[in-house]
Amino acid sequence: MAFDKIACIASRSTKARKGLESLAKRYSFVPVEEADVIVALGGDGFLLATMHEYLHFGVPIYGMNRGTVGFLLNEFSQNALEERLNSAQGHTLYPLKMTATSSSGHRLTALAFNEVALLRYSQQSAHIRVSINGQIRLDQLICDGIMLATPAGSTAYNLSARGPIIPLGSNVLALTPVSPFRPRRWDGALLPHTATVEFDIINHQKRPVGASADSFEVRDVNHVIVTEDTSQYATVLFDPGHSLEERIFNEQFS
C-alpha cells in the first residue's frame, strides 16, 4: 500500500498524547477528512472506537500501542512511520449488525466489530431463548448473559467467558454463554458467519437484560437480532510478521 496523506489521532491518555506530540515534530499530518490512512495512538478500546467513528471515511487504520494489551495494535515507534505504513498488511473486518427492541418498543441498531453481548441487569438470572436462522435452538438458557463474537473479537470478552479463539478467514462466529446455569454443560457453539441469530428475553420485566454492540448499549431489551453486515467494513493495518492472524494463532499457544 502507498499512502501520501497521513492523519494521526490519539486517545486522552498522557502516554498517547505524548506520542502524538513526538510524531508531529517529525511528520506532516493532515486532518482526518483529507487522509488516505489514519494512525491511531492508544489502546485496543481506542482503536475500536476509531473504527466506529471513521467507518464512513473508508480509509485504513494503523494503530500503535499507547495503552496496555495492544492486541490489535502495532508497536509504537517514532522511526520510519511512512515506510511502516507503506509495507503494512491490511485485514478487512466486517461488523455484526445488532437490532435491539426495548421493552418500551423502541428499535435501535448498532454495529459491533468485536461482539454483541447480552447481560442481566438485576440479581435475577436472565432467561433467554436462542434461535438461529428462524429455528429455536435453546428454548430457555438460564445465564448471566450470552454473546456473539467475531474472529477479531474472539480474544477479547469472548475469551474471558471461556469462548473459543477463532482464526481469521474461518468464516465462523462464536456463540458463547456467560455463566450458564441451565443447560449446565452447554459451552456455546460455532456458527457460520451468514447465520441470523435471535435472542428473546423471557419474562423481561422481572428479569431485565441489556444488549451491547461493542461500546453501544441498550437497556431493558426484549428481542435482539444479529447478522453480519457485509455492506460496511474496516481495514486495519499491521506490520509484516505481526498480522492479526498471526497474533490469534499465537494466543492459542501462549
KOLLUMMI-782141 format. One line per field, with one value per atom (N, C-alpha, C): residue number from 1; atom name; y negated, z, x negated. Coordinates in steps of 0.1 Angstrom, whole numbers. Each point is the difference from the previous one (the first is absolute). Example, Ala and Ser with C-alpha at 12.3 -4.5 7.8 and 13.67 -1.06 7.14 Angstrom:
2
i = (1_1_1_2_2_2)
at = (N_CA_C_N_CA_C)
py = (57_-12_-12_-11_-11_-11)
pz = (78_0_0_-7_0_8)
px = (-132_9_-9_4_-9_8)
This chain:
254
i = (1_1_1_2_2_2_3_3_3_4_4_4_5_5_5_6_6_6_7_7_7_8_8_8_9_9_9_10_10_10_11_11_11_12_12_12_13_13_13_14_14_14_15_15_15_16_16_16_17_17_17_18_18_18_19_19_19_20_20_20_21_21_21_22_22_22_23_23_23_24_24_24_25_25_25_26_26_26_27_27_27_28_28_28_29_29_29_30_30_30_31_31_31_32_32_32_33_33_33_34_34_34_35_35_35_36_36_36_37_37_37_38_38_38_39_39_39_40_40_40_41_41_41_42_42_42_43_43_43_44_44_44_45_45_45_46_46_46_47_47_47_48_48_48_49_49_49_50_50_50_51_51_51_52_52_52_53_53_53_54_54_54_55_55_55_56_56_56_57_57_57_58_58_58_59_59_59_60_60_60_61_61_61_62_62_62_63_63_63_64_64_64_65_65_65_66_66_66_67_67_67_68_68_68_69_69_69_70_70_70_71_71_71_72_72_72_73_73_73_74_74_74_75_75_75_76_76_76_77_77_77_78_78_78_79_79_79_80_80_80_81_81_81_82_82_82_83_83_83_84_84_84_85_85_85_86_86_86_87_87_87_88_88_88_89_89_89_90_90_90_91_91_91_92_92_92_93_93_93_94_94_94_95_95_95_96_96_96_97_97_97_98_98_98_99_99_99_100_100_100_101_101_101_102_102_102_103_103_103_104_104_104_105_105_105_106_106_106_107_107_107_108_108_108_109_109_109_110_110_110_111_111_111_112_112_112_113_113_113_114_114_114_115_115_115_116_116_116_117_117_117_118_118_118_119_119_119_120_120_120_121_121_121_122_122_122_123_123_123_124_124_124_125_125_125_126_126_126_127_127_127_128_128_128_129_129_129_130_130_130_131_131_131_132_132_132_133_133_133_134_134_134_135_135_135_136_136_136_137_137_137_138_138_138_139_139_139_140_140_140_141_141_141_142_142_142_143_143_143_144_144_144_145_145_145_146_146_146_147_147_147_148_148_148_149_149_149_150_150_150_151_151_151_152_152_152_153_153_153_154_154_154_155_155_155_156_156_156_157_157_157_158_158_158_159_159_159_160_160_160_161_161_161_162_162_162_163_163_163_164_164_164_165_165_165_166_166_166_167_167_167_168_168_168_169_169_169_170_170_170_171_171_171_172_172_172_173_173_173_174_174_174_175_175_175_176_176_176_177_177_177_178_178_178_179_179_179_180_180_180_181_181_181_182_182_182_183_183_183_184_184_184_185_185_185_186_186_186_187_187_187_188_188_188_189_189_189_190_190_190_191_191_191_192_192_192_193_193_193_194_194_194_195_195_195_196_196_196_197_197_197_198_198_198_199_199_199_200_200_200_201_201_201_202_202_202_203_203_203_204_204_204_205_205_205_206_206_206_207_207_207_208_208_208_209_209_209_210_210_210_211_211_211_212_212_212_213_213_213_214_214_214_215_215_215_216_216_216_217_217_217_218_218_218_219_219_219_220_220_220_221_221_221_222_222_222_223_223_223_224_224_224_225_225_225_226_226_226_227_227_227_228_228_228_229_229_229_230_230_230_231_231_231_232_232_232_233_233_233_234_234_234_235_235_235_236_236_236_237_237_237_238_238_238_239_239_239_240_240_240_241_241_241_242_242_242_243_243_243_244_244_244_245_245_245_246_246_246_247_247_247_248_248_248_249_249_249_250_250_250_251_251_251_252_252_252_253_253_253_254_254_254)
at = (N_CA_C_N_CA_C_N_CA_C_N_CA_C_N_CA_C_N_CA_C_N_CA_C_N_CA_C_N_CA_C_N_CA_C_N_CA_C_N_CA_C_N_CA_C_N_CA_C_N_CA_C_N_CA_C_N_CA_C_N_CA_C_N_CA_C_N_CA_C_N_CA_C_N_CA_C_N_CA_C_N_CA_C_N_CA_C_N_CA_C_N_CA_C_N_CA_C_N_CA_C_N_CA_C_N_CA_C_N_CA_C_N_CA_C_N_CA_C_N_CA_C_N_CA_C_N_CA_C_N_CA_C_N_CA_C_N_CA_C_N_CA_C_N_CA_C_N_CA_C_N_CA_C_N_CA_C_N_CA_C_N_CA_C_N_CA_C_N_CA_C_N_CA_C_N_CA_C_N_CA_C_N_CA_C_N_CA_C_N_CA_C_N_CA_C_N_CA_C_N_CA_C_N_CA_C_N_CA_C_N_CA_C_N_CA_C_N_CA_C_N_CA_C_N_CA_C_N_CA_C_N_CA_C_N_CA_C_N_CA_C_N_CA_C_N_CA_C_N_CA_C_N_CA_C_N_CA_C_N_CA_C_N_CA_C_N_CA_C_N_CA_C_N_CA_C_N_CA_C_N_CA_C_N_CA_C_N_CA_C_N_CA_C_N_CA_C_N_CA_C_N_CA_C_N_CA_C_N_CA_C_N_CA_C_N_CA_C_N_CA_C_N_CA_C_N_CA_C_N_CA_C_N_CA_C_N_CA_C_N_CA_C_N_CA_C_N_CA_C_N_CA_C_N_CA_C_N_CA_C_N_CA_C_N_CA_C_N_CA_C_N_CA_C_N_CA_C_N_CA_C_N_CA_C_N_CA_C_N_CA_C_N_CA_C_N_CA_C_N_CA_C_N_CA_C_N_CA_C_N_CA_C_N_CA_C_N_CA_C_N_CA_C_N_CA_C_N_CA_C_N_CA_C_N_CA_C_N_CA_C_N_CA_C_N_CA_C_N_CA_C_N_CA_C_N_CA_C_N_CA_C_N_CA_C_N_CA_C_N_CA_C_N_CA_C_N_CA_C_N_CA_C_N_CA_C_N_CA_C_N_CA_C_N_CA_C_N_CA_C_N_CA_C_N_CA_C_N_CA_C_N_CA_C_N_CA_C_N_CA_C_N_CA_C_N_CA_C_N_CA_C_N_CA_C_N_CA_C_N_CA_C_N_CA_C_N_CA_C_N_CA_C_N_CA_C_N_CA_C_N_CA_C_N_CA_C_N_CA_C_N_CA_C_N_CA_C_N_CA_C_N_CA_C_N_CA_C_N_CA_C_N_CA_C_N_CA_C_N_CA_C_N_CA_C_N_CA_C_N_CA_C_N_CA_C_N_CA_C_N_CA_C_N_CA_C_N_CA_C_N_CA_C_N_CA_C_N_CA_C_N_CA_C_N_CA_C_N_CA_C_N_CA_C_N_CA_C_N_CA_C_N_CA_C_N_CA_C_N_CA_C_N_CA_C_N_CA_C_N_CA_C_N_CA_C_N_CA_C_N_CA_C_N_CA_C_N_CA_C_N_CA_C_N_CA_C_N_CA_C_N_CA_C_N_CA_C_N_CA_C_N_CA_C_N_CA_C_N_CA_C_N_CA_C_N_CA_C_N_CA_C_N_CA_C_N_CA_C_N_CA_C_N_CA_C_N_CA_C_N_CA_C_N_CA_C_N_CA_C_N_CA_C_N_CA_C_N_CA_C_N_CA_C_N_CA_C_N_CA_C_N_CA_C_N_CA_C_N_CA_C_N_CA_C_N_CA_C_N_CA_C_N_CA_C_N_CA_C_N_CA_C_N_CA_C_N_CA_C_N_CA_C_N_CA_C_N_CA_C_N_CA_C_N_CA_C_N_CA_C_N_CA_C_N_CA_C_N_CA_C_N_CA_C_N_CA_C_N_CA_C_N_CA_C_N_CA_C_N_CA_C_N_CA_C_N_CA_C)
py = (12_-12_-12_-11_-13_-11_-7_-10_-13_-11_-13_-10_2_-9_7_-3_7_-8_5_-7_8_-7_7_-6_10_-4_8_-5_7_0_10_0_-11_-1_-10_3_11_4_-9_-2_-8_7_13_8_-2_1_-2_-14_-10_-14_-3_5_-2_7_11_7_-8_-7_-8_-12_-6_-12_4_11_4_3_6_3_-12_-9_-13_-8_1_-7_5_13_6_2_0_3_-11_-1_-10_8_-3_6_-9_6_-7_3_-8_3_14_6_14_-1_-11_-1_0_-3_-1_13_8_11_12_8_13_11_-4_10_-7_7_-6_8_-7_6_-3_10_-1_4_-9_2_2_12_3_14_5_14_7_13_7_-7_-5_-7_-12_-8_-12_4_11_4_4_7_4_-12_-10_-12_-7_0_-7_7_13_8_-4_-2_-4_-14_-9_-14_-4_6_-3_10_9_11_-6_-11_-6_-6_-2_-5_10_13_11_0_-5_0_10_6_9_-7_8_-5_9_-8_6_-4_10_-3_2_-9_2_0_9_3_-11_-8_-9_3_13_4_12_11_11_12_8_13_-3_-8_-3_12_8_12_-4_-10_-4_-11_-2_-12_4_-9_2_-6_3_-6_-14_-9_-14_-3_-8_-5_-13_-9_-12_1_11_2_6_-5_7_2_-10_2_2_-8_1_13_5_13_11_-1_11_0_-12_-1_7_-4_5_15_6_14_8_-7_7_9_10_10_-4_0_-4_12_-1_10_-6_5_-5_6_-8_5_-4_9_-3_0_-9_-1_9_2_6_-12_2_-10_5_-8_3_-8_6_-7_4_-9_2_-7_7_-5_-1_-13_-2_4_0_4_-11_-12_-11_0_9_1_-7_-7_-6_10_-2_8_-7_5_-7_10_-6_8_-5_9_-4_11_-4_10_4_12_5_7_-4_7_11_-1_10_10_-5_9_-8_7_-4_8_-6_7_-4_10_-2_3_-8_2_-4_8_-3_-13_-7_-13_1_12_1_12_3_12_12_-1_11_5_13_5_-3_-2_-2_13_0_11_-4_6_-4_12_-3_10_-3_10_-2_7_-8_5_-3_9_-1_3_-10_1_4_-6_3_12_8_12_-1_3_0_11_-5_10_2_-11_1_-6_8_-6_-9_3_-8_2_-10_-1_-8_6_-8_-3_-13_-4_-15_-4_-14_-8_7_-7_10_-6_7_-10_5_-9_7_-8_5_-8_7_-7_3_-10_2_6_4_5_-10_-13_-11_-2_2_-2_13_11_13_0_-9_0_-10_-7_-10_6_-6_4_15_4_14_10_-3_9_-1_-11_-1_8_2_8_15_3_14_4_-10_3_4_5_5_-12_1_-9_4_-9_3_-6_8_-6_-8_-10_-9_9_-3_7_13_4_12_-1_-12_-3_6_-1_5_-11_1_-9_9_-6_8_-5_10_-3_6_-10_4_-4_9_-4_-6_-8_-6_6_8_7_7_10_7_9_0_8_12_-2_10_-3_9_13_-2_8_-2_3_9_4_-6_-9_-7_-10_2_-9_-10_1_-9_7_-7_6_-9_6_-7_-1_-11_-2_-6_3_-6_-15_-8_-14_-5_8_-4_2_5_4_-13_1_-10_5_-7_4_-9_6_-7_4_-11_3_-6_8_-5_1_-11_-1_5_11_5_-7_-5_-7_-12_-8_-11_-11_-1_-10_4_13_5_2_4_4_-9_-13_-9_3_-2_3_-12_-3_-11_7_-7_4_-10_4_-9_5_-10_3_-8_7_-7_-9_-13_-10_-6_3_-5_9_-5_8_-4_10_-2_7_-6_6_5_10_6_4_10_5_12_2_13_8_-5_7_-6_9_-5_10_-6_8_-5_10_-3_6_-7_5_-6_6_-7_-10_-12_-10_-2_6_0_-12_-10_-12_-10_2_-9_8_-7_7_-10_5_-8_8_-8_6_-4_10_-2_4_-8_3_5_10_6_1_-2_2_14_2_14_9_12_9_-1_-10_-3_-2_8_-2_5_-4_4_15_6_14_8_-5_6_-2_-11_-3_10_2_10_14_4_13_0_-10_-1_1_-6_-1_14_9_14_9_-5_8_-7_-11_-7_6)
pz = (0_0_0_-7_0_5_10_6_0_-4_-2_11_5_9_13_11_12_11_6_12_12_11_13_11_7_11_13_11_13_10_9_11_10_10_10_10_0_9_-2_11_-1_-9_1_-8_-15_-4_-14_-5_9_-4_-2_8_-1_-13_-3_-13_-12_1_-11_-2_11_0_-6_3_-5_-15_-5_-14_-8_6_-8_-2_8_-3_-11_-4_-10_-14_1_-12_-2_-13_-3_-1_9_1_-6_-5_-6_9_-1_6_-4_8_-3_-13_-2_-12_-13_1_-12_-2_10_1_-9_-4_-6_9_12_11_13_11_13_9_7_11_13_8_12_12_9_12_12_7_11_3_6_3_-9_2_-8_-1_12_0_-8_-1_-8_-15_-3_-14_-4_8_-3_-2_9_-1_-13_-4_-12_-12_0_-11_-2_12_-1_-5_6_-3_-14_-6_-13_-11_3_-9_-13_0_-12_-9_5_-8_-9_4_-9_-1_9_-1_10_-2_9_13_10_13_5_4_5_14_9_15_5_9_8_15_7_14_9_6_10_12_1_10_8_2_8_-8_-3_-7_-15_-7_-14_-9_2_-9_-15_-2_-14_-5_7_-3_-3_-7_-3_11_1_10_-3_10_-2_-3_-10_-3_-8_3_-8_-13_-2_-12_-12_-12_-13_0_4_0_-15_-9_-13_-7_3_-5_6_13_6_-5_-3_-6_-13_-9_-13_-2_11_-1_8_7_8_-7_7_-6_6_-9_4_2_11_2_0_-8_-1_11_8_10_-2_-1_-2_14_2_13_1_12_3_1_-5_2_10_11_10_-1_0_0_13_9_14_1_6_3_15_5_14_5_14_6_-3_-3_-4_-14_-8_-14_-10_5_-8_-7_-13_-7_-3_4_-2_-7_-9_-7_3_0_3_-6_-3_-5_10_-1_9_-8_2_-6_9_13_10_3_7_3_3_-1_5_13_11_13_7_6_8_15_9_14_9_11_9_8_3_7_14_6_13_7_12_7_-5_-8_-6_-12_-2_-12_-12_-11_-13_-5_-6_-7_-15_-9_-14_-9_-10_-10_-12_-5_-11_-13_-11_-12_-11_-9_-11_-13_-9_-13_1_10_2_8_4_7_15_9_14_3_6_3_15_8_14_5_5_4_12_9_11_6_-2_5_13_11_13_2_1_0_5_1_2_-13_-11_-13_-11_-12_-12_-10_-8_-11_-13_-10_-13_-4_-2_-2_-14_-6_-12_2_-11_2_7_-5_6_14_4_14_9_-6_7_11_0_10_11_-1_10_10_1_10_-2_-12_-3_7_-1_6_15_6_14_5_-9_4_-4_-3_-4_-13_-9_-14_-8_-12_-8_-7_-3_-8_-15_-8_-14_-10_-8_-10_-10_-5_-11_-12_-8_-12_1_13_2_-3_-1_-3_10_13_10_11_8_12_12_11_13_8_3_8_14_10_12_12_9_12_11_8_12_12_7_13_-2_-9_-3_12_4_11_-5_-10_-7_-15_-9_2_5_11_8_-8_-9_-8_-14_-2_-14_0_-9_0_-12_-7_-12_-13_-11_-13_-10_-10_-12_-11_-5_-10_-13_-12_-12_0_-6_1_-7_-8_-6_8_12_9_5_1_7_14_10_14_7_6_7_15_8_15_5_6_6_15_7_15_6_7_7_13_2_12_2_-10_0_10_5_10_14_3_12_0_-12_-2_-11_3_-10_-6_-13_-7_-8_-1_-9_-11_-12_-11_-4_-4_-5_-13_-8_-12_1_4_4_11_-2_11_1_-11_0_8_9_9_0_1_1_13_8_12_-2_8_0_-14_-5_-13_1_-10_0_-12_-10_-12_-7_-4_-7_-11_-12_-12_-4_-4_-4_-14_-9_-13_-3_-9_-5_-10_0_-9_-10_-12_-10_-8_2_-8_6_12_6_6_0_5_4_8_4_-3_-5_-3_11_6_11_-6_2_-5_11_-4_9_-7_9_-5_-6_-10_-5_12_0_11_13_1_12_-3_-10_-4_11_-2_10_-1_-11_-2_9_-1_7_15_4_14_6_-8_4_1_-9_1_13_2_12_13_0_12_5_-10_3_5_-1_5_11_5_10_14)
px = (-8_8_-9_5_-7_9_-5_8_-7_7_-6_4_13_6_3_-7_1_6_11_5_-4_-2_-4_9_6_9_-5_4_-4_11_0_9_-3_8_-2_-11_-6_-10_-13_-7_-12_-10_-1_-9_2_13_4_-2_3_-2_-15_-9_-14_-5_6_-4_4_12_4_-9_-4_-9_-13_-6_-13_1_11_1_3_8_3_-12_-11_-12_-8_3_-8_7_14_7_11_4_10_14_9_13_10_11_11_13_10_13_5_8_6_8_7_8_-8_-13_-8_-9_0_-10_4_-11_3_-5_-4_-3_1_4_1_-9_-9_-8_7_3_7_-9_-2_-9_9_-2_8_1_10_2_10_3_9_14_4_13_1_-11_-1_0_-7_0_14_7_14_9_-2_8_-3_-13_-4_6_1_6_15_7_14_1_-7_1_-3_-10_-4_3_10_3_5_7_6_-11_-12_-11_-6_1_-5_-15_-8_-14_-6_-12_-6_-4_-1_-4_-12_-11_-12_-2_2_-1_-14_-4_-12_3_-6_4_-5_9_-3_9_5_9_-7_8_-5_-2_10_-1_-5_8_-4_1_10_1_2_8_3_-10_-11_-8_-15_-6_-15_-8_-13_-9_-2_0_-2_-15_-2_-14_1_-9_0_-7_-7_-8_7_-3_4_15_8_14_5_-4_5_-4_-12_-4_8_3_8_15_5_14_0_-10_0_-3_-6_-2_10_9_10_9_5_10_14_10_13_9_9_10_14_9_13_9_6_9_15_9_14_7_8_7_12_4_14_9_13_10_10_2_9_13_11_13_7_1_6_13_10_13_1_2_1_14_1_13_10_-4_9_4_-6_4_-9_-10_-10_-9_-4_-9_-12_-12_-13_-9_-9_-10_-14_-9_-14_-9_-13_-10_-10_-5_-10_-11_-12_-12_-5_3_-4_11_10_11_13_11_13_2_3_1_13_6_12_-4_4_-3_11_2_11_-3_11_-1_6_1_6_-7_4_-5_6_11_6_-7_-2_-6_9_-7_7_5_12_6_1_-7_-1_3_8_3_-9_-7_-10_5_2_4_-11_-2_-10_7_-1_7_14_7_14_4_-10_3_-5_9_-4_-10_-11_-11_-1_3_1_13_9_13_-1_-10_-2_-14_-8_-14_1_-4_0_-15_-3_-14_-1_-12_-3_0_-2_1_-5_-1_-5_-5_-9_-6_-2_-1_-4_-12_-11_-13_-6_-6_-7_-14_-7_-14_-9_1_-8_3_13_4_-1_-4_0_-10_-11_-10_3_11_4_10_11_10_4_1_3_-10_-13_-10_1_3_2_11_11_11_-2_-13_-4_6_2_3_-12_2_-11_-7_-13_-7_2_4_3_-10_-6_-10_8_-7_6_1_11_2_7_4_7_15_5_14_9_-3_8_1_10_3_1_-4_1_13_8_12_-4_-2_-6_9_3_8_-9_6_-7_7_-8_4_13_1_12_4_13_4_8_9_7_1_-3_-7_-14_-2_-13_-12_0_-12_0_8_0_-12_-10_-11_0_11_1_0_-2_0_-7_-5_-6_10_2_11_-6_6_-5_2_-8_1_12_7_12_13_-2_11_7_13_9_3_-4_2_9_10_11_0_1_1_14_8_12_-1_2_-1_13_0_12_2_12_4_-10_-1_-10_3_12_3_-5_1_-5_-15_-5_-14_-6_-3_-4_-14_-1_-13_-3_-13_-5_-8_-1_-8_-10_-12_-10_-6_-4_-7_-13_-11_-12_3_-2_3_14_8_14_9_8_8_14_9_14_5_7_5_14_4_13_5_-6_4_9_8_8_-3_-6_-3_-13_-9_-12_-3_-3_-3_-14_-8_-14_-3_-5_-5_-14_-7_-12_4_-7_3_-12_1_-11_1_9_0_-9_-5_-10_-12_-11_-12_-11_-9_-11_-13_-10_-13_-10_-6_-10_-13_-11_-13_-9_-9_-10_-13_-11_-13_-2_-8_-3_-5_5_-5_8_8_8_14_5_14_10_12_11_1_0_1_-11_-12_-12_2_6_2_11_10_10_-5_-9_-6_-9_-8_-9_8_12_8_4_2_4_-11_-13_-11_-8_5_-7_2)
